[in-house]
Amino acid sequence: MNPDDAGEDRASRLRVLAHPIRLRMLSLLTGATLSAMELSRELDISQALASYHLRQLHAAGVIELAEVRSRNGGQERRFAYRPALPGPHEGPPPATDELALLAEAFAVELRRRSQQAEAGAGRLGVDAELWVDPADWAAAVDAIRAASVTLHDRAQPPRTAGTVRVSVSALLFPMTSPAARP
């Protein structure tokens, strides 16, 4: 694949992800295969809107068609999300405007989720702009990636008995260094 094509493919995927409904769909599709009808009920949106967003995610290669079932004389398509969390040097980095779109979608989703936080439950909130050794940065990114992979691998279908609904978001990136002050 041409490196420019890989960069455009990644940019296209980021643009598709930069939508709050699609982020919520990905969360639900991590632990279960679901249809547009099931997603519409879970997200309280129309089936047509759920189908539209599923088509966008599938066309961008973000989700996969897991199975097709016969249902009421028709075909029910069920999708799954199995995130590949690339290493820090796999593929070209997203452009600044693409990263900003994704950050805004994360912010919208975090506002929605924070209103549903369980009262009195333990929380971890982290926000930092730091200067660290590159080796420490790489180790931290690897640790957060590993934790994310574990959570995604162990996710269960929505409302599974004995599970707890949680919110996890992380957007890590190195920043440009400002010019030295005189």
C-alpha positions in Angstrom: 0.0 0.0 0.0 1.2 3.5 -0.9 2.1 5.5 2.3 -0.2 8.3 1.1 -3.1 5.8 0.8 -2.4 4.5 4.3 -2.5 8.1 5.6 -5.7 8.9 3.8 -7.3 5.6 5.1 -6.3 6.5 8.7 -7.6 10.0 8.2 -10.9 8.7 6.9 -11.3 6.3 9.9 -10.6 9.1 12.3 -13.2 11.3 10.7 -15.7 8.5 10.9 -14.9 8.0 14.6 -15.3 11.7 15.4 -19.0 11.4 16.0 -20.6 10.8 19.5 -23.2 8.3 18.3 -20.5 6.2 16.5 -18.3 6.3 19.6 -21.2 5.0 21.7 -21.9 2.3 19.1 -18.3 1.1 19.2 -18.5 0.8 23.0 -21.6 -1.4 22.7 -20.2 -3.4 19.9 -17.0 -4.2 21.8 -18.5 -6.9 24.0 -21.3 -8.1 21.7 -22.5 -8.5 18.2 -25.5 -6.3 17.7 -27.9 -5.3 14.9 -29.1 -1.9 14.0 -32.4 -2.6 15.8 -30.7 -3.6 19.0 -28.4 -0.5 18.8 -31.3 1.8 18.1 -33.1 0.5 21.3 -29.9 0.7 23.4 -29.1 4.3 22.2 -32.7 5.5 22.0 -32.4 6.5 18.3 -34.3 5.4 15.2 -33.3 2.2 13.5 -32.7 4.2 10.3 -30.2 6.4 12.1 -28.5 3.4 13.7 -28.3 1.7 10.2 -26.8 4.9 8.7 -24.0 5.1 11.4 -23.3 1.3 11.1 -22.9 1.7 7.3 -20.4 4.6 7.9 -18.4 2.6 10.4 -18.4 -0.6 8.2 -17.5 1.3 5.1 -14.5 2.8 6.9 -13.4 -0.6 8.0 -13.9 0.2 11.7 -16.4 -2.6 12.4 -16.9 -5.9 10.9 -20.0 -7.8 9.8 -20.0 -10.7 12.3 -23.1 -12.6 11.1 -26.2 -12.5 9.0 -29.4 -14.1 10.4 -32.7 -14.8 8.9 -35.4 -12.8 10.7 -39.0 -12.2 9.9 -38.5 -13.0 6.3 -35.5 -10.7 6.0 -31.8 -10.6 6.8 -30.5 -9.2 10.1 -26.9 -8.0 9.9 -25.0 -8.1 13.2 -21.8 -6.2 13.7 -18.8 -6.4 16.0 -16.0 -4.1 17.0 -12.6 -5.6 17.6 -10.3 -2.7 18.0 -6.7 -3.0 16.8 -4.7 -0.7 19.0 -1.7 0.1 16.9 1.8 0.6 18.4 3.1 4.2 18.6 5.0 3.9 15.3 2.5 2.0 13.2 1.2 4.1 10.4 1.3 7.9 9.9 0.1 10.0 12.7 -3.2 11.8 12.4 -3.2 15.4 11.2 -3.8 18.0 13.9 -7.3 18.9 12.6 -8.3 15.2 12.6 -7.0 14.8 16.2 -9.0 17.9 17.2 -12.2 16.3 15.7 -11.6 13.1 17.7 -10.9 15.1 20.9 -14.1 17.1 20.5 -16.1 13.8 20.0 -14.4 12.4 23.1 -15.3 15.6 25.0 -19.0 15.4 24.0 -19.1 11.7 25.0 -17.3 12.4 28.4 -19.9 15.1 29.2 -22.7 12.6 28.5 -21.1 9.8 30.5 -20.2 12.0 33.4 -23.9 12.8 34.0 -24.4 9.1 34.4 -21.6 8.6 36.9 -22.6 6.3 39.9 -22.8 8.4 43.0 -20.2 7.6 45.6 -18.3 5.3 43.4 -14.5 5.5 43.1 -13.2 7.6 40.2 -9.9 8.3 38.5 -9.5 11.5 36.7 -6.3 12.5 35.0 -5.5 15.5 32.9 -1.9 16.6 32.4 0.4 18.5 30.1 3.9 17.3 31.1 7.5 17.1 30.1 8.8 13.6 30.5 11.7 11.4 29.3 10.8 9.7 26.0 11.4 6.3 27.5 8.9 7.1 30.3 6.4 8.3 27.7 6.7 5.1 25.7 6.3 3.0 28.8 3.2 4.9 29.9 1.6 4.6 26.4 2.3 0.9 26.4 0.8 0.4 29.9 -2.4 2.3 28.9 -2.6 0.4 25.7 -2.3 -2.9 27.6 -5.0 -1.9 30.0 -7.3 -0.8 27.1 -6.7 -4.1 25.3 -7.6 -6.0 28.5 -10.8 -4.1 29.0 -11.8 -4.5 25.4 -11.0 -8.2 25.4 -13.1 -8.8 28.6 -16.1 -6.6 27.6 -19.5 -8.3 27.9 -22.7 -7.6 26.1 -24.7 -4.6 27.5 -26.6 -5.3 30.7 -25.0 -8.7 31.3 -25.7 -9.9 34.8 -22.8 -9.4 37.2 -21.1 -6.7 35.2 -20.6 -3.0 36.0 -21.0 -0.3 33.3 -17.8 1.8 33.2 -16.4 4.7 31.2 -12.8 4.7 29.9 -11.4 7.3 27.6 -7.8 8.1 26.8 -6.3 10.3 24.1 -2.5 10.4 24.4 -0.2 12.3 22.1 3.1 14.1 22.2 2.9 17.8 21.8 5.1 20.3 19.9 7.6 22.1 22.0 7.2 25.9 22.2 10.2 28.0 21.2 12.6 28.6 24.0 12.1 31.8 25.9 14.9 34.4 25.9 
